[in-house]
Amino acid sequence: MKTKFILLAGIAVSSFVFGQDRPSKLIPGKSGLHSDFMRFDKNGPVFQGSPVLFDEVSQRLSPGQARKLGTEKDKLGFETHRFQQTVNGIPVEYGMMAVQTKGGKIVGQSGKWILNTPKAVEKAANISEDIALQNALSFVGAEAYKWQNKTEEDFIKREAGNSDATFAPKGELVYYSDPSDENMADLKLAYKFDIYAEKPLSRQYVFVDAKNGKVLGTDAIIHEVNTPGTATTVYSGSRSIITDSYNGSYRLRETGRNGGTAVETYNMKKGTNFANAVDFTDADNNWNNINTNKDEYATDAHWGAEMTLDYYYTKYGRKSIDNNNFAIKSYVHYSTNLFNAYWDGSRMLYGDGSSTTNGGKPLTAIDVCGHEITHGMTSKTANLAYQRESGALNEGFSDIFGNTIERWARPAKASWTLGEDFNYVIRDMSNPNAYRQPDTYMGTYWKTATTSGCSFPSQTNDYCGVHTNSGVLNFWYYLLVTGGSGTNDKGFAYNVSGIGLDKAAAIAYRTLTTYLTSSSTYANTRTYSLQAAADLYGAGSNEVTQVTNAWNAVGVGGGTSPAGKTAIAADATLYTISPNPATDRFTVAFEGKSGKGTVELIGLTGKREVSEKVNIADGINKLEIQLPSNILPGVYVVMVNGQKAGNLIKK
């Protein structure tokens, strides 16, 4: 399924200037990138249909060249406009900016944006789209693909209401860099293909170098619950559902939930061809269809979809995953002996479980419904790349809202585990370690590129641990809701006072739908969630304090110093910078632990002026840093091992 882009009208940068508007807050980006986060607390520039870039030398704002992806409005009156960066008129994969506006003025921006395009970047393909596609298909290596199946091709045309619709991949030229390339310095012109394989099942974007045909990377579209992961529902008891009357009976379809969203639940009859799916029916609309085919589990999927939609609409006024009544279609009895459930990029697929794993109980539990449909919402908002940290965040937010929807819809049976309904617990948000997930960033069970063998993310290494490293976000959320105290894997003693389910969920929702972008990391998520909490409850609120405490507890941006000591991130006065102002050199003093480190000096636009490797000793350290001879006078941020040490004034 291709996304429609709206190309912004071209405007000469030299003639598009916002005068002397300056951001009140800047979080530096990596070298060569615009700041990760920019905020205008007052007197923000008028929004003119594009992101804005701040130039430190001229102190002026100019427009970024981009394609608009979409706009959403929230209950606070903010509008979030998402853009994809373009270079030479070609979209930059993972170059994404979320622009927050209110009353027609820019309030803030978050995302990843290249300031200086590599001079050697290709502008035209050297190989044909056909050759690139053959290389992509050879890489996927499937036995069969959706577009090779005539019944599936007929199905997609009917589903889309478009006689030209097809599963066949069409190449799009993009500039690609691996999501782990934090500086996006290795841009390559690439063909991007959406390849939907039928046997074995997979759906992924495949990026092929347009110069030499080499496969550069993939981004999974099918997001799964992971391996051992009025209706009478099996898991949630007697529930009211909405169906429609058809041909003298009733079927699991609804056309207008929450102002126009369709909810449809189909029977795959243990097959894998969507075109062969049929309706579940009932003669009297009193659904109690217990039979050897286990059709009674279909009402769990239908009710779960309805409750997921109702939660997002009731709490946030959201009309389906795209906020524009995207139809939610669930396909039950998918394949045979399949212990899994998927969001495939367009629809829900539920396996019937495994006789050897969970007694063959279908995976249509409400927390799984909420989890998978939230993957769909993420694809329509932050679009977090499904690998490494961004993929772990993608999984974590699905766990967060799957669990939250369960607590909202059936509080009497709620728990912090995922999978308990179908007799196989997959994850425990309150104790991630119990299922070999980390509860601390880079702590026990954290999967690095070395431990997971993920130099090239793939299904075999779980895309570099997306279902493992999500435990950090899950535990952050658990602490934020309920509170808790203890000592994390880095020896930091924490104490978090819970703020309750509704407030914690509102902060998580706003972080995901307003601020995060496709290549966001845990560090970005800390920054953006603090801003989300400030938006909702005020800058000095208890909610902001507890969000900070919870992140420190899981070791993101803080919570790394020994038990009994204050985390450096929570108290920047532990650093001393002298002389300040400085002319040609400065010293940063602090108490540290033995090991390798880095001292960085970053300008207010995010440009990294100094990055020096240092040796840190146990106890008091005094590190002298030489300033470059060509550095301009001004205010710079000093960072030690990723923590802000303070500001330095260069005379």
C-alpha positions as CSV (number, residue, x, y, z in Angstrom):
1,M,0.0,0.0,0.0
2,K,1.5,3.3,-1.1
3,T,1.3,6.5,0.8
4,K,0.2,9.6,-1.1
5,F,2.5,12.6,-0.6
6,I,1.6,16.2,-1.1
7,L,4.5,18.1,-2.6
8,L,5.0,21.5,-1.1
9,A,5.2,24.5,-3.4
10,G,8.8,25.4,-3.9
11,I,9.9,28.6,-2.3
12,A,13.4,30.1,-2.6
13,V,15.1,29.9,0.8
14,S,16.8,33.3,0.3
15,S,13.5,35.0,0.1
16,F,11.7,33.2,2.9
17,V,12.8,34.6,6.2
18,F,11.0,34.8,9.5
19,G,13.0,37.8,10.8
20,Q,14.4,37.6,14.4
21,D,12.2,34.9,15.8
22,R,14.4,32.6,17.9
23,P,13.6,29.3,19.6
24,S,13.5,29.4,23.4
25,K,14.7,25.8,23.6
26,L,17.0,23.7,21.4
27,I,18.1,20.1,21.9
28,P,21.2,19.5,19.8
29,G,21.1,17.0,17.0
30,K,24.0,14.9,15.8
31,S,26.7,16.4,13.7
32,G,25.3,17.5,10.4
33,L,21.7,17.3,11.5
34,H,19.3,20.0,12.7
35,S,18.4,20.0,16.3
36,D,16.3,17.1,17.5
37,F,13.9,19.4,19.3
38,M,13.1,23.0,19.0
39,R,10.5,25.0,21.1
40,F,9.0,28.4,20.8
41,D,7.3,29.3,24.2
42,K,6.0,32.6,22.8
43,N,6.2,34.6,19.6
44,G,6.7,31.6,17.4
45,P,6.9,32.2,13.6
46,V,3.8,31.9,11.5
47,F,3.4,28.4,10.0
48,Q,3.7,28.7,6.3
49,G,3.3,25.0,5.3
50,S,6.8,23.7,5.9
51,P,9.3,22.9,8.8
52,V,11.6,25.7,9.7
53,L,15.4,25.6,10.1
54,F,17.3,27.8,12.5
55,D,20.7,29.2,11.4
56,E,23.0,30.1,14.3
57,V,25.1,32.6,12.4
58,S,22.3,34.7,11.0
59,Q,19.9,33.9,13.8
60,R,17.2,33.5,11.2
61,L,14.7,30.8,10.3
62,S,14.2,29.5,6.8
63,P,12.0,26.7,5.4
64,G,13.0,23.1,4.9
65,Q,12.2,21.4,1.6
66,A,9.8,18.6,2.3
67,R,6.7,16.7,1.3
68,K,3.8,16.8,3.7
69,L,2.7,13.5,5.1
70,G,-0.4,14.5,7.1
71,T,-1.9,16.7,9.8
72,E,-3.7,16.0,13.1
73,K,-5.4,18.2,15.6
74,D,-5.7,17.4,19.3
75,K,-7.9,18.4,22.2
76,L,-5.4,21.0,23.4
77,G,-5.8,22.9,20.1
78,F,-2.4,21.9,18.8
79,E,-2.0,20.7,15.2
80,T,0.8,18.2,14.3
81,H,2.1,18.4,10.7
82,R,4.4,15.6,9.6
83,F,6.9,16.2,6.8
84,Q,9.4,14.0,5.0
85,Q,12.6,15.8,3.9
86,T,13.4,15.9,0.2
87,V,16.8,16.4,-1.5
88,N,16.9,17.0,-5.2
89,G,13.1,16.4,-5.1
90,I,13.7,12.9,-3.8
91,P,12.4,11.9,-0.3
92,V,14.9,11.1,2.4
93,E,13.9,7.9,4.2
94,Y,13.8,8.5,8.0
95,G,14.3,12.2,7.4
96,M,11.1,13.2,9.1
97,M,10.0,16.3,11.1
98,A,6.9,16.7,13.2
99,V,5.9,20.4,13.4
100,Q,3.6,21.4,16.3
101,T,1.5,24.5,15.7
102,K,-1.2,26.4,17.6
103,G,-3.3,29.4,16.4
104,G,-1.4,29.4,13.1
105,K,2.0,29.7,14.7
106,I,4.8,27.2,15.2
107,V,5.1,26.0,18.8
108,G,7.8,23.4,18.3
109,Q,9.5,20.8,16.1
110,S,10.9,17.3,16.6
111,G,12.6,14.9,14.3
112,K,15.7,14.1,12.2
113,W,16.7,16.5,9.4
114,I,19.9,16.7,7.3
115,L,21.5,20.1,7.2
116,N,24.4,19.4,4.8
117,T,23.7,16.9,2.0
118,P,26.8,14.9,1.0
119,K,28.2,16.3,-2.2
120,A,28.8,12.9,-3.7
121,V,25.2,11.8,-3.4
122,E,23.7,10.3,-6.6
123,K,20.9,12.2,-8.4
124,A,19.8,9.6,-10.9
125,A,19.7,5.8,-10.9
126,N,22.4,3.8,-12.7
127,I,20.3,0.6,-12.9
128,S,16.8,0.0,-14.0
129,E,13.8,-0.6,-11.7
130,D,13.4,-4.1,-13.1
131,I,17.0,-5.1,-12.1
132,A,16.6,-3.6,-8.7
133,L,13.3,-5.5,-8.2
134,Q,14.9,-8.8,-9.2
135,N,17.6,-8.2,-6.6
136,A,15.0,-7.4,-4.0
137,L,13.1,-10.6,-4.7
138,S,16.2,-12.7,-4.7
139,F,17.0,-11.2,-1.3
140,V,13.5,-12.0,0.1
141,G,13.6,-15.5,-1.5
142,A,10.0,-16.4,-1.0
143,E,8.3,-19.3,-2.6
144,A,5.2,-17.3,-3.6
145,Y,4.1,-13.7,-3.6
146,K,0.6,-12.1,-3.2
147,W,0.6,-10.6,-6.7
148,Q,1.2,-14.0,-8.3
149,N,-2.1,-15.1,-6.9
150,K,-5.0,-14.0,-9.1
151,T,-7.6,-14.4,-6.3
152,E,-5.6,-12.1,-4.1
153,E,-5.1,-9.5,-6.9
154,D,-8.9,-9.6,-7.5
155,F,-9.3,-9.1,-3.7
156,I,-7.1,-6.1,-3.4
157,K,-8.9,-4.4,-6.3
158,R,-12.2,-4.9,-4.5
159,E,-10.9,-3.9,-1.1
160,A,-9.4,-0.7,-2.5
161,G,-12.3,0.0,-4.8
162,N,-9.7,0.6,-7.5
163,S,-9.3,-1.5,-10.6
164,D,-5.6,-0.6,-10.8
165,A,-4.8,-1.7,-7.2
166,T,-2.2,-4.5,-7.0
167,F,0.1,-6.2,-4.5
168,A,2.8,-6.0,-7.2
169,P,5.7,-3.8,-5.9
170,K,6.5,-0.5,-7.6
171,G,9.9,1.0,-7.1
172,E,10.1,4.5,-5.6
173,L,13.4,6.4,-5.6
174,V,14.5,7.5,-2.1
175,Y,17.7,8.5,-0.3
176,Y,18.4,5.8,2.2
177,S,20.7,5.5,5.2
178,D,20.5,2.7,7.8
179,P,18.5,3.8,10.8
180,S,21.5,3.1,13.0
181,D,23.5,5.8,11.1
182,E,22.8,8.5,13.6
183,N,24.3,11.3,11.4
184,M,22.6,10.1,8.2
185,A,26.0,10.7,6.6
186,D,26.0,7.7,4.3
187,L,23.0,8.6,2.1
188,K,22.5,6.4,-0.9
189,L,20.0,6.7,-3.8
190,A,17.9,3.6,-3.6
191,Y,14.8,1.9,-5.0
192,K,12.2,1.3,-2.3
193,F,9.9,-1.7,-2.8
194,D,6.9,-2.9,-0.8
195,I,7.2,-6.7,-1.1
196,Y,4.3,-8.9,0.3
197,A,5.3,-12.5,0.3
198,E,2.7,-15.2,0.7
199,K,4.9,-18.3,1.5
200,P,6.6,-17.9,3.9
201,L,4.6,-14.9,5.1
202,S,6.4,-11.6,5.2
203,R,5.8,-8.0,4.2
204,Q,8.7,-5.5,4.2
205,Y,10.2,-2.5,2.5
206,V,13.3,-3.5,0.7
207,F,15.9,-0.8,-0.2
208,V,18.1,-1.5,-3.2
209,D,21.1,0.7,-4.1
210,A,20.2,2.4,-7.4
211,K,23.9,2.5,-8.4
212,N,25.0,-1.1,-8.0
213,G,21.9,-3.1,-7.1
214,K,23.1,-4.1,-3.6
215,V,20.3,-4.6,-1.0
216,L,21.0,-1.8,1.6
217,G,18.4,-2.7,4.2
218,T,14.8,-3.6,5.0
219,D,12.0,-2.2,7.2
220,A,9.4,-4.8,8.3
221,I,5.7,-3.8,7.6
222,I,4.2,-6.9,9.3
223,H,4.3,-6.2,13.0
224,E,3.6,-9.2,15.2
225,V,2.8,-10.0,18.8
226,N,5.9,-12.2,18.8
227,T,6.5,-15.9,19.3
228,P,5.1,-17.3,22.3
229,G,3.2,-14.1,22.5
230,T,-24.3,-9.2,22.4
231,A,-21.6,-11.9,22.2
232,T,-20.4,-14.7,24.5
233,T,-16.7,-14.1,24.0
234,V,-14.2,-16.7,25.2
235,Y,-11.8,-14.4,27.0
236,S,-14.0,-11.5,28.2
237,G,-17.4,-13.0,28.9
238,S,-20.7,-11.7,27.7
239,R,-20.3,-8.4,25.8
240,S,-22.4,-6.1,23.6
241,I,-21.2,-5.9,20.0
242,I,-22.5,-4.2,16.9
243,T,-23.2,-6.3,13.8
244,D,-25.2,-5.9,10.6
245,S,-28.2,-7.6,9.2
246,Y,-27.6,-9.4,5.9
247,N,-29.4,-12.0,3.8
248,G,-31.7,-13.0,6.6
249,S,-29.0,-13.4,9.2
250,Y,-26.3,-11.3,10.9
251,R,-22.6,-10.9,10.3
252,L,-19.6,-9.4,12.1
253,R,-19.6,-6.1,10.4
254,E,-20.2,-2.5,11.5
255,T,-20.2,0.5,9.2
256,G,-20.2,3.6,11.4
257,R,-18.4,3.3,14.7
258,N,-17.5,6.7,16.3
259,G,-18.7,8.7,13.3
260,G,-17.9,6.5,10.4
261,T,-15.3,3.7,11.1
262,A,-16.0,0.3,9.6
263,V,-15.2,-2.7,11.8
264,E,-15.2,-6.0,9.9
265,T,-14.3,-9.5,11.1
266,Y,-13.7,-12.4,8.6
267,N,-13.1,-16.1,8.7
268,M,-10.0,-17.3,6.9
269,K,-10.9,-21.0,7.4
270,K,-7.3,-21.8,8.2
271,G,-6.2,-20.5,4.8
272,T,-3.9,-17.6,3.8
273,N,-5.7,-16.1,0.8
274,F,-7.7,-13.0,1.8
275,A,-9.9,-13.5,-1.3
276,N,-11.2,-16.8,0.2
277,A,-12.3,-15.2,3.5
278,V,-16.0,-15.4,4.4
279,D,-18.2,-13.7,6.9
280,F,-19.0,-15.1,10.3
281,T,-22.8,-15.3,10.6
282,D,-25.4,-15.8,13.2
283,A,-29.1,-16.4,12.8
284,D,-30.5,-14.4,15.8
285,N,-27.7,-11.9,16.6
286,N,-27.1,-13.7,19.9
287,W,-23.6,-14.9,19.2
288,N,-22.6,-18.1,21.0
289,N,-21.0,-20.0,18.1
290,I,-19.1,-22.7,20.0
291,N,-18.1,-25.4,17.5
292,T,-15.1,-27.6,16.6
293,N,-13.8,-24.8,14.3
294,K,-13.5,-22.5,17.4
295,D,-15.6,-19.8,15.7
296,E,-16.5,-18.5,19.2
297,Y,-13.1,-16.7,19.2
298,A,-14.2,-14.4,16.4
299,T,-16.4,-12.3,18.7
300,D,-13.3,-11.7,20.9
301,A,-11.5,-10.2,17.8
302,H,-14.6,-8.1,16.9
303,W,-15.2,-6.8,20.4
304,G,-11.5,-6.2,20.9
305,A,-11.4,-4.0,17.7
306,E,-14.5,-2.1,18.8
307,M,-13.0,-1.5,22.3
308,T,-9.7,-0.4,20.8
309,L,-11.5,2.2,18.6
310,D,-13.7,3.3,21.5
311,Y,-10.7,3.8,23.8
312,Y,-8.9,6.1,21.4
313,Y,-12.1,8.0,20.5
314,T,-13.3,8.4,24.1
315,K,-10.0,9.4,25.5
316,Y,-8.5,11.4,22.7
317,G,-11.2,12.0,20.1
318,R,-9.4,9.9,17.6
319,K,-11.4,8.4,14.8
320,S,-9.6,5.2,14.0
321,I,-5.8,4.7,13.5
322,D,-5.4,7.5,11.0
323,N,-7.9,9.8,12.7
324,N,-9.9,9.7,9.5
325,N,-12.1,6.5,9.9
326,F,-9.6,3.9,8.5
327,A,-11.5,0.6,8.3
328,I,-10.4,-2.0,10.8
329,K,-10.5,-5.5,9.3
330,S,-9.7,-8.6,11.3
331,Y,-9.0,-12.0,9.7
332,V,-9.5,-14.9,12.2
333,H,-8.4,-18.5,11.7
334,Y,-5.4,-17.4,9.7
335,S,-3.2,-20.4,8.6
336,T,-2.8,-23.6,10.6
337,N,-1.1,-24.3,14.0
338,L,0.0,-20.6,14.0
339,F,0.9,-19.1,17.4
340,N,1.0,-15.5,16.3
341,A,-1.0,-12.4,15.4
342,Y,0.0,-9.7,13.0
343,W,-0.7,-6.2,11.8
344,D,0.3,-6.6,8.2
345,G,0.3,-2.9,7.3
346,S,-3.3,-2.9,6.2
347,R,-5.3,-5.4,8.3
348,M,-5.3,-7.8,11.4
349,L,-4.4,-11.5,11.1
350,Y,-5.0,-13.9,14.0
351,G,-3.6,-17.4,14.2
352,D,-5.4,-20.2,16.0
353,G,-2.6,-20.9,18.4
354,S,-0.4,-24.0,18.5
355,S,-1.5,-27.4,19.9
356,T,2.0,-27.8,21.4
357,T,2.4,-24.2,22.7
358,N,-0.9,-23.1,24.2
359,G,-3.4,-25.8,23.6
360,G,-4.5,-24.3,20.3
361,K,-6.3,-21.3,21.7
362,P,-6.6,-18.4,19.1
363,L,-4.7,-15.2,19.9
364,T,-7.8,-12.9,19.8
365,A,-7.4,-11.6,23.4
366,I,-8.2,-7.9,23.9
367,D,-4.7,-6.9,24.9
368,V,-3.4,-8.5,21.6
369,C,-6.2,-6.7,19.6
370,G,-5.1,-3.4,21.2
371,H,-1.5,-4.1,20.7
372,E,-1.7,-4.9,17.0
373,I,-4.2,-2.1,16.0
374,T,-1.8,0.3,17.8
375,H,0.9,-0.8,15.4
376,G,-1.4,0.5,12.7
377,M,-1.8,3.8,14.5
378,T,1.9,4.1,14.9
379,S,2.4,3.6,11.2
380,K,0.0,6.5,10.6
381,T,1.8,8.8,13.0
382,A,5.4,8.4,14.2
383,N,5.9,5.5,11.7
384,L,8.7,4.2,13.9
385,A,11.1,2.1,11.8
386,Y,10.8,-1.6,12.9
387,Q,14.3,-2.3,14.0
388,R,16.8,-1.5,16.8
389,E,15.6,1.2,19.3
390,S,12.9,2.7,17.1
391,G,11.5,-0.8,16.6
392,A,11.7,-1.5,20.4
393,L,9.7,1.7,20.9
394,N,7.2,0.6,18.3
395,E,6.7,-2.7,20.2
396,G,6.7,-0.9,23.5
397,F,4.0,1.6,22.7
398,S,1.8,-1.3,21.3
399,D,2.3,-3.1,24.6
400,I,1.5,0.1,26.5
401,F,-1.8,0.6,24.8
402,G,-2.8,-3.0,24.5
403,N,-2.5,-3.2,28.2
404,T,-4.2,0.1,28.8
405,I,-7.1,-0.8,26.6
406,E,-7.6,-4.0,28.5
407,R,-7.6,-2.2,31.8
408,W,-10.1,0.3,30.4
409,A,-12.5,-2.2,28.7
410,R,-12.4,-5.0,31.4
411,P,-10.7,-3.7,34.5
412,A,-11.7,-6.8,36.6
413,K,-9.5,-9.1,34.5
414,A,-6.6,-6.7,33.8
415,S,-3.0,-7.6,34.5
416,W,0.4,-6.4,33.5
417,T,1.1,-9.5,31.4
418,L,0.5,-10.1,27.7
419,G,-0.9,-13.5,26.7
420,E,-2.3,-14.7,29.9
421,D,-5.8,-15.2,28.3
422,F,-4.5,-17.8,25.9
423,N,-2.4,-19.7,28.4
424,Y,1.0,-18.4,27.4
425,V,2.4,-15.3,28.9
426,I,4.8,-13.5,26.5
427,R,5.8,-10.4,28.4
428,D,5.3,-8.9,31.9
429,M,5.5,-5.1,31.9
430,S,5.8,-5.0,35.7
431,N,8.8,-7.4,35.7
432,P,10.4,-7.6,32.2
433,N,13.3,-9.6,33.5
434,A,10.9,-12.5,34.2
435,Y,10.7,-13.0,30.4
436,R,14.3,-12.1,29.5
437,Q,13.6,-8.5,28.7
438,P,15.6,-5.6,30.2
439,D,14.1,-3.2,32.7
440,T,17.1,-0.9,32.4
441,Y,18.6,0.7,29.2
442,M,21.7,-1.3,28.3
443,G,21.1,-3.4,31.3
444,T,20.5,-7.2,31.8
445,Y,19.0,-8.9,28.8
446,W,19.5,-5.8,26.6
447,K,20.3,-6.9,23.0
448,T,23.1,-5.0,21.3
449,A,24.3,-5.5,17.7
450,T,26.8,-7.9,19.1
451,T,24.5,-10.0,21.4
452,S,21.7,-10.3,18.8
453,G,23.9,-10.7,15.7
454,C,22.0,-7.9,14.0
455,S,24.5,-6.2,11.7
456,F,21.7,-6.6,9.2
457,P,18.3,-6.5,10.9
458,S,16.0,-9.4,9.9
459,Q,13.3,-11.7,11.2
460,T,15.8,-14.2,12.4
461,N,17.4,-11.7,14.9
462,D,14.0,-10.1,15.7
463,Y,15.1,-7.0,13.8
464,C,17.8,-6.4,16.4
465,G,15.7,-7.2,19.5
466,V,12.5,-5.2,19.0
467,H,10.5,-7.6,21.2
468,T,13.3,-7.7,23.8
469,N,14.5,-4.1,24.3
470,S,10.9,-2.9,24.4
471,G,11.0,-4.0,28.1
472,V,12.6,-0.7,29.1
473,L,9.7,1.3,27.8
474,N,7.2,-1.1,29.3
475,F,8.8,-0.8,32.8
476,W,9.0,3.0,32.4
477,Y,5.2,3.0,31.8
478,Y,4.5,0.6,34.7
479,L,6.4,2.8,37.1
480,L,4.7,5.9,35.8
481,V,1.3,4.4,36.4
482,T,1.8,2.6,39.7
483,G,5.0,4.0,41.2
484,G,7.8,2.0,42.6
485,S,11.2,2.0,44.2
486,G,14.3,-0.1,43.9
487,T,17.8,-0.1,42.4
488,N,18.3,-0.4,38.6
489,D,21.0,-2.4,36.8
490,K,23.4,0.5,36.9
491,G,23.3,0.8,40.6
492,F,20.9,3.7,40.8
493,A,18.4,3.9,43.6
494,Y,15.1,5.2,42.3
495,N,11.7,6.2,43.8
496,V,8.8,7.0,41.5
497,S,5.3,8.1,42.6
498,G,2.7,6.8,40.3
499,I,0.4,9.3,38.5
500,G,-2.3,6.8,37.5
501,L,-3.4,5.1,34.3
502,D,-5.2,8.0,32.6
503,K,-2.4,10.6,33.0
504,A,0.4,8.1,32.1
505,A,-1.5,7.0,29.0
506,A,-2.2,10.6,27.9
507,I,1.5,11.4,28.1
508,A,2.5,8.2,26.2
509,Y,-0.2,8.9,23.5
510,R,0.9,12.5,23.0
511,T,4.5,11.5,22.9
512,L,3.8,8.9,20.1
513,T,1.3,10.9,18.0
514,T,2.7,14.4,18.4
515,Y,6.5,14.3,18.8
516,L,8.1,11.0,17.8
517,T,9.3,10.4,14.2
518,S,10.5,7.3,12.3
519,S,14.1,7.0,13.6
520,S,13.5,8.2,17.2
521,T,15.5,6.7,20.0
522,Y,15.0,6.2,23.7
523,A,16.8,9.4,24.4
524,N,14.4,11.3,22.0
525,T,11.5,9.6,23.8
526,R,12.6,10.9,27.1
527,T,12.9,14.5,25.8
528,Y,9.5,14.4,24.0
529,S,7.6,12.7,26.8
530,L,8.7,15.5,29.2
531,Q,7.4,18.0,26.7
532,A,4.2,16.1,26.3
533,A,3.8,16.1,30.1
534,A,4.5,19.8,30.3
535,D,1.9,20.4,27.5
536,L,-0.8,18.5,29.4
537,Y,-0.1,19.3,33.0
538,G,2.3,22.3,33.2
539,A,6.1,22.7,33.1
540,G,6.6,22.5,36.9
541,S,4.0,19.8,37.5
542,N,4.3,16.6,39.5
543,E,3.6,14.7,36.3
544,V,6.8,16.1,34.7
545,T,8.7,15.2,37.8
546,Q,7.5,11.6,37.8
547,V,8.1,11.2,34.1
548,T,11.7,12.3,34.8
549,N,12.0,9.9,37.8
550,A,10.6,7.0,35.8
551,W,13.2,7.6,33.0
552,N,16.0,7.8,35.5
553,A,14.7,4.6,37.0
554,V,15.2,2.7,33.7
555,G,18.5,4.4,33.0
556,V,17.5,6.6,30.1
557,G,19.2,10.1,30.3
558,G,19.9,9.5,34.0
559,G,19.8,6.9,36.7
560,T,23.3,5.7,36.0
561,S,25.2,6.7,39.2
562,P,25.6,4.4,42.2
563,A,22.8,3.8,44.7
564,G,22.5,6.6,47.2
565,K,24.0,9.2,44.9
566,T,22.1,11.7,42.7
567,A,22.1,11.0,39.0
568,I,24.2,13.4,37.1
569,A,21.4,14.1,34.6
570,A,19.1,15.2,37.5
571,D,21.6,17.7,38.9
572,A,23.8,19.5,36.4
573,T,25.5,21.4,39.3
574,L,27.7,18.3,39.8
575,Y,29.7,19.7,36.9
576,T,31.9,22.7,37.1
577,I,33.0,24.5,33.9
578,S,35.9,27.0,34.1
579,P,36.9,29.5,33.0
580,N,33.5,30.6,31.8
581,P,33.5,32.7,29.6
582,A,36.5,31.1,27.9
583,T,38.9,32.2,25.2
584,D,40.8,29.2,23.8
585,R,40.3,26.3,26.3
586,F,38.1,25.3,29.3
587,T,38.0,22.7,32.0
588,V,35.1,20.5,33.0
589,A,35.3,19.0,36.5
590,F,33.0,16.3,37.9
591,E,32.9,13.1,39.9
592,G,33.0,10.0,37.7
593,K,33.6,6.3,37.4
594,S,36.6,4.7,35.6
595,G,36.1,4.2,31.9
596,K,36.2,5.7,28.5
597,G,34.2,8.9,27.8
598,T,33.4,11.7,25.4
599,V,33.3,15.5,25.9
600,E,31.3,17.4,23.3
601,L,30.7,21.1,22.6
602,I,27.4,21.8,20.7
603,G,26.1,25.0,19.2
604,L,22.5,26.1,19.7
605,T,21.6,24.8,16.2
606,G,22.8,21.4,17.0
607,K,26.2,21.6,15.2
608,R,28.9,19.6,17.0
609,E,32.0,21.8,17.3
610,V,34.1,19.5,19.5
611,S,34.0,15.8,20.2
612,E,36.9,14.6,22.2
613,K,37.5,11.1,23.5
614,V,38.7,11.1,27.2
615,N,39.7,8.7,29.9
616,I,37.6,9.1,33.1
617,A,39.0,8.1,36.5
618,D,37.2,7.1,39.7
619,G,36.6,10.1,41.8
620,I,37.1,13.8,40.8
621,N,38.0,14.4,37.1
622,K,39.3,17.7,35.6
623,L,39.3,17.5,31.8
624,E,40.9,20.3,29.8
625,I,39.4,20.8,26.4
626,Q,41.0,22.9,23.6
627,L,38.6,25.1,21.6
628,P,38.9,25.2,17.8
629,S,40.6,28.3,16.5
630,N,37.7,29.1,14.1
631,I,34.9,28.7,16.6
632,L,32.6,31.8,16.7
633,P,31.7,33.7,19.9
634,G,28.5,32.6,21.4
635,V,26.8,30.1,23.8
636,Y,27.5,26.4,23.5
637,V,26.3,23.3,25.3
638,V,28.9,21.1,27.0
639,M,28.0,17.4,27.1
640,V,29.8,14.7,29.0
641,N,28.9,11.1,28.0
642,G,25.6,12.3,26.6
643,Q,24.7,14.3,29.7
644,K,24.4,18.1,29.7
645,A,27.2,19.5,31.9
646,G,26.2,23.1,31.4
647,N,26.6,26.1,29.0
648,L,29.9,27.6,28.0
649,I,30.2,31.2,26.7
650,K,32.9,31.6,24.1
651,K,34.4,35.1,24.1
